[in-house]
Amino acid sequence: IEVALLCCMKTPPTTGTSFQALKRTSAQDNLHIYYPYFWDVNLLECAISQHHKRGEILLRDYVIGLMGRPEINENNPPSLLKRTVATKKLAFLRILFSKFIQK
């Protein structure tokens, strides 16, 4: 999941690689803690599909709940979407940084 988010940060985003990274994760990875930092609805939909195929109903429902958050609604004004993306990127990078600094 970390790889999927990092691929989305590139300009232009490499969504194909992001989708492949999501397909290789499992519930045992405990990387679902990163789902709240997703800003791309397509990636969330891919995660929902993968969890559904694997029968991981709790994780699927968790991601469906995240999809309903108003800040990632693609019909929002571009300025709000841009601010949401910047906020989520920064929060994700802080967590990733602290994860590797602690080791």
Sequence and secondary structure as in RCSB ss.txt:
>XXXX:A:sequence
IEVALLCCMKTPPTTGTSFQALKRTSAQDNLHIYYPYFWDVNLLECAISQHHKRGEILLRDYVIGLMGRPEINEN
NPPSLLKRTVATKKLAFLRILFSKFIQK
>XXXX:A:secstr
 HHHHHHHHSSS  HHHHHHHHHT  GGG GGGGGGG   HHHHHHHHHHHHHHT HHHHHHHHHHHT GGG TT
S HHHHHHHHHHHHHHHHHHHHHHHH  
